[in-house]
Amino acid sequence: MNYFFYLITFIFGLIVGSFLNCVIYRLEIGKSALKGRSFCPHCQHQLKWQDLIPIFSFLILRGKCRYCKKPIFWQYPLVELITGILFLLFFIFHFSFFIFIISSFLIIIFVYDLKHYIIPDKIIYPAIVIAFLYQLFNHWSLIINHLNFIYSALGASFFFLLIVLASRGKGMGIGDIKLGFLMGLILGWPNILVALFLAFLIGAIIGIGLMISRKKTLKSEVPFGPFLVTGTFLALFWGQNIINWYLNLIFNF
């Protein structure tokens, strides 16, 4: 019975991932994701239901549009697959429905910032409002929890604000300040520290790799939002385990 629910959750994640792809593309062209049918970005031909089956349509069509034969960007099956896997993990780890919703915003931020080097206000502001209201009403009787998430959000955003001011906008952007605030609302203390540490660690490793391969230089612009989103997801799943491992390492040293 568990495997049945796992399968349903994974399929639901694939469907959500397909919708997130639509949101990302409609944001790029300035159109609403809730109006009009899906269409090929190359030939503008309206897509039929058999063209919109997550993952399978891409495989059956061999990565090409049925009508114009132009290649379908790999973003589409990857976002669908990753969303399906994340939703399955959320279900296995018994996360609340709030995480399913907020993760959708984070996936959009990841892809959009990776492609366009900007975190869209149309996504980050609703995500902040939803996260704030959830923490407010989920812990309405526990003032200390309110302060935990609020202080974490303010602390993370202030940290990025200092980097923006110190680097004059070259090291970080305003969008990272907003994303830091959202991360604090989602994770609270001390998981926000784990997320930030992992984000900078992964960013440094990938940055060094890009410089070694000569794809980037020290002066090249690299979006940091994807690293922050990755750190957030890792902290959600294993933040407390990482903290416990670190504390055991310190006290047993």
VOGU-3710 file (C-alpha; in Angstrom, 3 decimals, decimal comma):
1> mnyffylitf> 0,000/0,000/0,000  2,887/2,366/0,779  4,348/1,829/-2,689  1,008/2,812/-4,227  1,044/6,137/-2,364  4,711/6,612/-3,268  3,832/6,186/-6,940  0,862/8,559/-6,742  2,985/11,183/-4,977  5,764/10,860/-7,555
11> ifglivgsfl> 3,295/11,195/-10,453  1,714/14,204/-8,754  5,188/15,746/-8,482  5,777/15,150/-12,198  2,522/16,934/-13,019  3,404/19,848/-10,731  6,851/20,006/-12,350  5,199/20,293/-15,765  3,139/23,218/-14,486  6,251/24,851/-12,987
21> ncviyrleig> 7,900/24,697/-16,414  4,898/26,544/-17,787  5,175/29,187/-15,039  8,889/29,668/-15,724  8,379/30,100/-19,464  5,374/32,408/-19,064  7,413/34,544/-16,648  10,118/34,828/-19,312  7,685/36,113/-21,940  5,549/38,161/-19,543
31> ksalkgrsfc> 2,350/36,108/-19,801  0,092/34,550/-17,188  0,573/30,849/-16,541  -3,137/30,486/-15,755  -4,453/31,689/-19,110  -4,289/29,963/-22,461  -3,172/26,509/-23,505  0,421/25,346/-23,661  2,261/25,844/-26,929  5,642/25,144/-28,491
41> phcqhqlkwq> 8,030/28,047/-27,796  9,481/27,664/-31,310  6,500/27,304/-33,674  3,779/28,504/-31,250  1,633/25,475/-32,133  -0,839/24,565/-29,399  0,121/21,310/-27,724  -2,307/18,410/-27,364  -2,696/16,280/-24,263  -0,382/13,592/-25,632
51> dlipifsfli> 2,365/16,216/-25,964  2,112/17,169/-22,291  2,600/13,875/-20,468  5,494/14,558/-18,054  8,762/12,805/-18,981  7,061/10,313/-21,331  6,138/12,832/-24,030  9,758/14,004/-24,118  10,991/10,408/-24,482  8,372/9,378/-27,035
61> lrgkcryckk> 9,021/12,465/-29,156  12,783/11,917/-28,757  13,258/15,406/-27,380  11,725/17,204/-30,366  8,525/19,122/-31,005  5,926/16,978/-32,790  5,107/19,818/-35,179  8,259/21,787/-36,005  10,841/19,140/-34,996  12,856/21,722/-33,053
71> pifwqyplve> 14,614/20,317/-29,956  12,815/20,520/-26,610  14,980/22,137/-23,952  16,287/19,633/-21,364  14,960/21,905/-18,620  11,464/20,509/-19,099  12,020/16,810/-18,275  14,637/17,670/-15,623  12,298/19,997/-13,704  9,525/17,406/-13,915
81> litgilfllf> 11,781/14,604/-12,678  13,369/16,637/-9,871  9,972/17,871/-8,682  8,669/14,301/-8,675  11,653/13,087/-6,645  11,389/15,973/-4,169  7,677/15,404/-3,637  8,325/11,718/-3,048  11,011/12,539/-0,470  8,696/15,036/1,242
91> fifhfsffif> 6,057/12,314/1,500  8,523/9,756/2,856  9,910/12,257/5,400  6,343/13,194/6,443  6,623/16,874/5,616  3,583/19,127/5,806  1,687/20,249/2,702  3,275/23,673/3,228  6,646/22,274/2,114  5,084/20,915/-1,080
101> iissfliiif> 3,830/24,415/-1,885  6,932/26,362/-0,888  9,236/23,927/-2,709  7,405/24,755/-5,940  8,347/28,405/-5,473  11,942/27,418/-4,721  12,199/25,294/-7,874  10,996/28,221/-9,990  13,541/30,501/-8,293  16,316/27,958/-8,901
111> vydlkhyiip> 15,660/27,634/-12,635  14,810/31,282/-13,312  17,859/32,637/-11,497  20,081/30,053/-13,181  18,843/31,136/-16,618  18,357/34,877/-16,172  20,480/35,839/-13,133  17,473/37,340/-11,383  14,982/36,230/-8,729  11,519/37,388/-9,895
121> dkiiypaivi> 9,485/39,464/-7,436  6,297/37,788/-8,708  7,574/34,562/-7,154  9,616/35,585/-4,112  7,016/37,933/-2,571  4,094/35,443/-2,608  6,448/32,767/-1,243  7,457/35,058/1,650  3,816/35,854/2,450  2,827/32,166/2,415
131> aflyqlfnhw> 5,806/31,162/4,589  5,154/33,982/7,061  1,445/33,181/7,409  2,171/29,476/7,798  4,688/30,026/10,584  2,385/32,571/12,206  -0,676/30,317/12,374  1,175/27,012/12,747  2,862/28,246/15,928  0,249/30,771/17,004
141> sliinhlnfi> 0,448/29,727/20,670  4,245/29,597/20,847  5,742/33,086/20,797  9,266/31,704/21,025  8,768/29,874/17,704  7,523/33,106/16,133  10,703/34,824/17,208  12,841/31,903/16,033  11,655/32,099/12,433  11,439/35,895/12,352
151> ysalgasfff> 14,946/36,355/13,776  16,294/33,719/11,385  14,696/35,504/8,434  15,960/38,920/9,507  19,412/37,569/10,312  19,830/35,827/6,950  18,595/38,826/4,964  20,794/41,220/6,975  23,788/38,957/6,314  23,220/39,214/2,569
161> llivlasrgk> 22,561/42,938/2,850  26,026/43,388/4,356  27,549/41,433/1,459  25,641/43,548/-1,077  26,810/46,773/0,574  30,404/45,601/0,995  30,649/44,404/-2,613  28,553/47,277/-4,004  26,166/44,808/-5,573  28,867/42,754/-7,281
171> gmgigdiklg> 29,019/39,879/-4,781  25,285/39,497/-4,192  22,057/40,970/-5,498  18,914/42,348/-3,888  17,130/39,131/-4,817  19,491/37,161/-2,576  18,466/39,344/0,381  14,816/38,481/-0,237  15,636/34,809/-0,726  17,622/34,809/2,531
181> flmglilgwp> 14,554/36,182/4,321  12,423/33,409/2,816  14,967/30,760/3,827  14,885/31,973/7,436  11,089/31,746/7,501  11,197/28,210/6,127  14,057/26,779/8,169  14,306/28,716/11,411  17,274/28,459/13,737  19,707/26,664/13,563
191> nilvalflaf> 18,893/25,037/10,207  19,334/28,374/8,457  23,037/28,191/9,361  23,299/24,740/7,782  21,613/25,964/4,600  23,904/28,993/4,291  27,040/26,956/4,983  26,092/24,323/2,391  25,143/26,994/-0,155  28,521/28,721/0,128
201> ligaiigigl> 30,377/25,389/0,190  28,642/24,057/-2,938  28,981/27,433/-4,629  32,714/27,513/-3,917  33,256/23,976/-5,212  31,325/24,601/-8,423  32,931/28,025/-8,871  36,422/26,552/-8,590  35,453/23,818/-11,023  34,187/26,374/-13,544
211> misrkktlks> 37,415/28,370/-13,260  39,578/25,271/-13,649  37,622/24,354/-16,775  38,004/27,989/-17,913  34,275/28,444/-18,314  34,302/31,267/-15,754  36,810/33,704/-14,292  36,985/35,510/-10,959  35,175/38,442/-12,554  32,399/36,317/-14,079
221> evpfgpflvt> 28,866/36,665/-12,760  27,422/33,476/-11,262  23,834/33,299/-9,924  23,822/32,389/-6,237  20,102/31,670/-5,943  20,418/28,038/-7,115  23,005/27,360/-4,401  20,776/28,909/-1,744  17,820/26,822/-2,890  19,969/23,682/-2,874
231> gtflalfwgq> 21,191/24,495/0,640  17,598/25,003/1,763  16,488/21,597/0,500  19,508/19,854/2,047  18,866/21,579/5,379  15,206/20,555/5,263  16,092/16,891/4,886  19,312/16,534/6,848  19,864/19,825/8,709  19,442/18,399/12,190
241> niinwylnli> 21,584/15,354/11,347  24,379/17,618/10,111  24,147/19,729/13,273  24,259/16,638/15,509  27,244/15,255/13,578  29,098/18,550/13,913  28,395/18,859/17,647  29,525/15,289/18,259  32,666/16,017/16,300  33,406/19,115/18,386
251> fnf> 32,709/17,598/21,793  34,527/14,358/21,032  37,590/16,097/19,610
//
